[in-house]
């Protein structure tokens, strides 16, 4: 039995004192001494009762019977049975001689009528919500059995439904009939962190709202563990309690198992649009164990030469302010537009983001983007060169249980980007996007149903090609080529059934539905295309590697995509 279970099963000894007097009679007190041969019981009666009907008391008398000899052993058993009704402070038996035998009288002293219930010592324990679990009520005679059972329900429900472990420290009944219950809540002693080799203690501690000296709130602690897990730096996060010299204080240990968060990689590959390409990348989601994100990436090839540099700080202050920036330079040759024409694209710029956490699940942010874009050979002569100066405002609500492998909760994101002329932007447009994901546990052994909706709309006088939505590829329609549909409107729906094959290997069955529409095309739901397919996700030290094989319309070539991370 662990520490918390011991706490929950402790109903204090003082409540047993209420039974002490009656208990003494079970050792022989209250039973008349034997005098010669056992007399015959000629009558059985009850006295001293004012609230408990006599027939209820006599119903408990099973051993002593009219017409049979009265024995000390039988009287003891009947006294115990009457006592076990729970209504009496004192129970005795006496014999009164009568012709032909003796009258057996059970004399009782009833517990008081409950005039009030006072519960003290609880600061977080939901006393008012759970008072009804005590099994006693004002205006009724006190029943100790019901009170004893009710105290256990009271503690159990407070623990199970509200996450507050406590014990009954004292129970007393005043002469005025006031039942006084004193609670002792468990408090947190020391908080230690173990298992982190790279991650600094403060990176973990700033996600833990539970503090030493506070009443232990298991729901609050569970939310703490969720925040630590959702840093994405750990494969496992757990907690352990340890007893201390104080029965009402427990020490807490947070145990973590780190996962690899940094990569330094070089490689080469083949792309149908870019030919032979290579890349160099250095990235870390937990830079120097400080919880910061950095990334440097260079991609090069016949038709592609890009570099990117990014940095993100999750805590600029202790109030949940975060910020970061990205810088990039991209040269993309022989691009193909939505009409099959080829062009070259050159981009240089960056962005700065600043945001604030509103609560454990919601954050808001603003992003300033400064970007210069140049096109060569694009079919529309109006798009040759232009500057983008935009502001993007976002709200994200994330209740996923574990961001790396969610099985419940969801993520909801709404953003609006504005590129007005007064900011110095040559491209004048507004872009609105809604991204919703929801996860449900299904079946057994970690099976999950994952649903996703992605919708967007662009309005404005001039929308450059690189700002248009594209649908088709590893994160949208997996049965169609990358960027198969391009337009200023999009709607994508995805559904996945995820299941574990073996440890660290997850399978998925998916269905995708969606399309992007050009400016001169109305958004028609009956024009959306669909695909289905199978996939696997391999949980590796460097993250989740995803392989999806999608089947589009009949007669269309199936597509296979290799990606990092879940599709949504």
N, C-alpha and C positions, 0 to 999 in steps of 0.2 A: 504494500500500500504506500503510495507516494505521499509527499508532504501535504499537498492540497487535499487529497482524499482523507488523510488523518484529520485535517482541520474541519472538513465538512461533516465528519462523523462524530465530532466532539460536541455533545450536548452536556453542559456543565454539571458537575457533581451537585451544586446547590439545589438543583431541581429534584435530585434524589432525596435530599434532606426532607423534602415535603412528605416523603413516604416513610421516613425513619420511624416515627412513633408507631404507625400501623405495623411496620415491619417487625418491631420488637415483639408484638403479640404472636407472631408466627413461631417464636421460640418458646412459647408457653404462656406469655403474658396474655391476660384477657381470657384465659381458659380456666374455668373453675377446677380446683384440685379434685382428683378422684377420691370418692368416699365409699369404700366398700364395694359392693356389687354395683354394676352400672344400672342406673334407674331406667325405666321405660319412659320414652318421650310421649307425654300425653297431649302436648300442644307446642306449637312453634310460633313465636311472635316476634315482632320488631318494635323497638321504641327509640325515640330520639330523632326520628326522621320528620322533617317538615316540608321538604321539597321533592324528595325522591319517593315515589309511591311504594307502599309496603310490598305490593305484589311483585314489583321489579326486584326488590331485595330478596324476597322469598324464592323468586325464580332461580336465584344463584345458589340456594341451599339445596344440595343434591345428596349429601352423605347422611345428614341427620334426618331421620324420618319418624313420623308419628307411629307409635306402636312398636318401635324397635328400640333396643337398648342404646343409651347415649354413651358414645365413646370419646375419649380425649382426641384420638386421631381424627375422627369424623368432624369434631368441632373445629380442629385446626384447619382442615381442608375447607370447611364452609366459611370460616373467617377469611381465609385467603381468597376464596371466590368472591365474597362480598367486597373485600378490599380491592380486588381487581376490577370492580365496576368503575373505580376511579373517582367516586363522588365523596369519599369519606376521609376525614382526618384521623379518626379513631374508630376502631371496631372491637367490641368485647362481647363475651357470651357469659350468661349466668343461668343457674338452674334454680327454679322455684318449686319446692315440694308441693305435690298435689296428691289426692287420693289415687293410688294405683301407679304412681310414678313421679315425673317432674316436668314442669313447664320449662322449655328452652327459650330464653329471651336473648335475642341479638340486639345489643345496644350500640347505636352508631352516633358518631358526631360528624355532621355533614360539613363539607367544605363551604366556605362563604359564597355568597352570591357575588358574581363579578360586577363591580361598580365602575371599573375603568381598566384600561390597558395602557401602560407606559413603557415605551421602548427607547432606551438611550444607548449611546456609544456608537451609533452608526452615522457616518458622514456621507458615504456613497451608497451604502446598502439601501435598497429601495423599500424602506420600512412601510410607508403608507400603501404602496402597491401590493405588498405581500401580507399585510395584517390579517387578511381573510384566511390565510393558510394556517393560522394558529389553531383553529378548531374550537376556539372559545369565543363567547360573545357576551357583551354587557347585558345584564339582566338575567343571565342564566347561572345556575350553580356551577362552580368550577369543577371540571372533570380532569383529573391529573393525567389520566391515560390519553385523553384527546389532546391535552396540552403537550405531553411528551412527543406524541406522533406529529402534532402540528409544528413543534419547534424543528423537527427534522425536515418536514416539508418546506418550512420557511427558509431554512438554510440551503436546502438542495435547490430550490427554485431560484433563490438569489444567486447561487453559483452557476446553475445551468443556463438561465435565461439572461442574467445581467452581468455575469462574469465577476462577481464580488465574493471571494471566499471569506468566511467569518465563522466564529464559534459563539456559543452562548456562555458568557462569563458568569452570569449569576441570574437566578430567578427568585423572587420573593413575593409574598402575598401579605399585604398590610391588613391590620384589623378592620380597616374601612373597606376591604374588598378590592383594593387596587392591585392588579398583577403587574409587577415591575420586572422587566426583562432588560438585562444589560448585555449588549453585544460587544464583541472584540473583533474588529476587522484586521485582516492580515496587512501588514505594512511592508514596504520594500526596504531592505537593508542595502548592502553593497550591490553595485551593478558592474559586472566584469564582462570583458569581451575576449573571446579566445578563437583561435583558428585563422586569424588574419595575419598573413605574412607580409603582404604588400600594402594593403589598404590601411591608411592611418586610422587610429581609434576615433578621432574626431569626425571623420567622414561617416562613420557608423553612428556615433553618439548623437549627431545632429538630427538623425532621423528618428531617434527614440524620445518620445515625449514623456515616458514614464520616468520619474525621478526618485532618488533615494528619499526615504521618509514618507512618501505618499502611500495612501491606501492602494493596495494591489487591485488593479482593474484589468481583468484578463482580456476583455474586449479591446480596451485601449492598447494593451500590450500586443495583441494580435495585429492591430493596425500598425504598430511600430515595426513588427517583424515583416509585415507586407511591404512597408516602405523600404526597409533594408534590402529585402529580396529584389524589389523592383529597381534598385540601383543598377541591376544587371551585372554586378561584379561577382555574384556568388551562385553556386549550384545549389547549396543548401543553407538554410537559416533556421535555427531552432533555439529553444530556451530550456533552461534547467533551473530548478529551485533547490536550495540547500537550507536545512534547518540551522537556526542560531540558538544562542543561549536564551533568547526571549521567545516564548511560544507564539507570540503574535508578530514576529518579524521573520522574514525569509530573505536570504540573499538570492540574487538573480544573476545567471550567467547566460549571455548571448553567444551561441556557438555558430560560426560560419565556416563554410567550405568554399574557398575562392576558386573562380574559374579564370581562364586566360582571357585578358581583355586587350592585350597589345598584339599587334602584328607588324612584322617587317617582311615584306614580300616583294618578289620580282617574278615576272612571268611573261608568257607570250600566248597569243591565241589567234583565231581566225574569225573574222566577221564578214558576213556577206556584203555589208555596206562599206566596211573599212579595210577589208583585206587582212593582211598580217599585221597584228598590233602587239605592242609590248607595254609593260607597265612597271613602275616602281612605286611602292606604297609603304609608308610608315604611319601607323595609327594606333591610338590607345584610348579606350573609353574611360580609363582610370589612370590618367597620367601621373606618374610618380606616387601613385596611391592616394592622390588628393581629390579624386572624384571628378577631375577636369577631363574634357574630351579634346584631343588634338588629332589632326589628320593632315598628311601631306601626300599628294598623289600626282604622279606624272604618267600620262599615257601618250604613246607615240606610235606612228605608223605611216603608211603611204598617204592615207587620207585623214589622218587625225593627229593632232598634237595639242594636248591640254595639260594644264597643271592647276592644282587646287590646294589651298591652304585654309585650314579652319581651326577655330578654338572656341570652347564653350566652358563657362564657369557657372555651375549650378547654384552657388551661394555667394552673391556679391555682398550680402549683409546677412544679419541674423533674422531678418523678416521675410525671407524667401524670395528676394530679388535675384534674378538670373540674367545672364547676358552672354553674348558671343559674337563672333564675326567670321566671315568667309571672304576669301580673295580668290579670283580665278582668271584664267586666260585660256581661251579655247579657239583652236583652228580646226574647222570641220569642212572637209572638201568633198565634192561630189555628193552632196545631199540630194534627196529626191523629194519633190513637193507632192501635194495631193493629186496633181495632174500628171505626174510622171516626168516632170522636167528636173534637170540637175542644176545645182547651184553650190556656191561656196559660202560658208558662214564664218565670221570672225567675231568673237565676243571677248570683252575684258571688263572686269568690274568687281563688285563685292557687295556685301550687305552687313548691317549691324543690327542685332536683335537685343531688346531689353524687355523683361517681363517680370511678373510677380505671381507667386502662388496665392490663391485666395483661400484655399483649404487643402486638405490632404488629397483631393481628387481633381481640383480645378485650377487652371492657371490661365492668365491672359498675357498677351505679348504684343509688341509692335516691332515691325522690321522696316528699316530704311534700305532700299536697294538703289545702287548707282551702277549703271551698266551702259556701255557703248557697244553697238552692234553694227557690223558692216556686212553687206551681201554682195556677191559677185554672180551675175547671170541669173538673178531671180526673175521670174516671168513678169512680175509687177514692177514697173520702173519706179513707183513711189517708194518702194522698199529697197533703198540702196545703202543708206546710212541713217542711224538714228540713236538718240540717247533715251534711256529709260530711267526715270527718276520716280520711284513709287514708294508708297507707304502701305504696309500690310498689317491688318489687325486680326488677331486670332484668339479664339477661346477654345480650350481643350479640356474635356472632362474625361478622366481615365479611372475606371473602377476595376480594371483587370486584376485578377488575383495574383498573377505572375506574368510579367510582360514577355518573358522569353518563351513560355509555354502556357498561354492562358487557357483556363477551363471554365471560368465563370466571369461575370462582370462584362464590361464593355468599354469602348473608347469612342468618344464623340468629339468631332472637330468641326468648327465653323470658321471660315476666314473670308476676308474681303480685302482685295488689293486695289488701290487707287493710284493711277498714274496721271495726274492733272498737269496742265500746261504751266500753272504757276510754280510748280516745283522745278521747271526747266525740262520737262519731258517732251521729246519729239513725238513719241508714241502716246496717244491719248486713249486710255481704255480703263475699264473697271472689270475686275475678275472676282467672281464669287464661287466658293467651293464648300461643299458639305461632305464630310467623310464619317460614316457610322459603322462601327463593328460591334457585334454582340456574340457572346460565347455561352454555351449551355453544356452542362455535364450530361452525358448520355450513356446508357448501358452500364458497363462496369469497367474497371481497370483503366481509368483515365481517358475513356473515349469522350470526344467532344464534337458538338455541332457548332460550326463557326459561320456567321452570316455577315455580309459586308455590303454597304451601299456607298457609291461614290458618284456625286453629281456636281456639275459645274456649268457656269454661264459667264460668257464674256460679252461686254457691251462697250461701245466707244466708237470714236471717229476713225481711228487707225490702230489696228491690232497687228503687230509684227508676227511673222511666221513662227518664231521661236516661243511665243506666248500662247499659241493655240494648244488646245487639248489634243492628246493622241491616245487612241484606244487600240489595244492589240499588244500582246507581249506577256511577260512573266507575271505581271501584277494586275492585269485587266482581263483580256480574252486570251487564254492560254492555248486555244486551238487555232489562232491566227498569227500572222507575222507581226513583228514589232512595228508599232505605229501604223497599223493597217488602216485605221480611220483617223482623220484629222479634222478638227472643226472648232467652232466657238461654243458648242454645246456638247455636253457628254452626260451619259447615264450608264453606270455599270453596276451590276448586281453579281455577287459571288456567294457560293455556298460550298462548304467543305465538311466532310465527315472524317475526323482525324482519329486514328487508333494506333496503339502501340503494337509493334511486331515483336521486338525484343528491346532490352534496355538501350536507350540512346538511338533507337531506330523507329521512326513513326511513319505509318502509311496514311494516305489521304485519298478520298474519292471526291472529285470536285465538279461543280457545274457553274458556268459563267454565262452571263447574258448582258449585252451592252452594245453601245455604238457611240460615235461622235458625229455631229451634224455640222455641215458648213453654214456660213452666214445666210445664204439664200435658201437653205432647206429648213422646213418646219420640223420640230421635234415630234416624231411619230413613234409611239411605242411598238406598233406592229412591224416597224423596220428593224428593230433590234435583232441581232444575231446571237446565236448560242453555241456553246461547245461543252463538252464534258471530258473527263480524263482521270488519270491516276497519277499519284505522285508519292515520293518518299522524302522524309526530312531526317537528316543525320545530324545529331547533336555532337559537335566536335569541340575540342578545346578553343577553337577560334570562332565558334558560333555555329548557328544552324545552317547547314548546306541543304538547299532545296532543289529537287529534280522533279519537274512536272512534264507529263506527256499528254498533250491535249488533242482532241479530235473535233474539227470544225464541221462545216457543212459537208454532206455526202460528196465524194469525189475530190475534196480538198485535201492537200497533203497535211498529215499530222505534224504538229510542232513539238519540239522538245526544248525546254529551257532549264538552264543551270543558274541558280541564284543563291544569294545569302539572305537568311532570315525568312520568316513566314511571309506569305503574300499579304496578309493583313492580321 
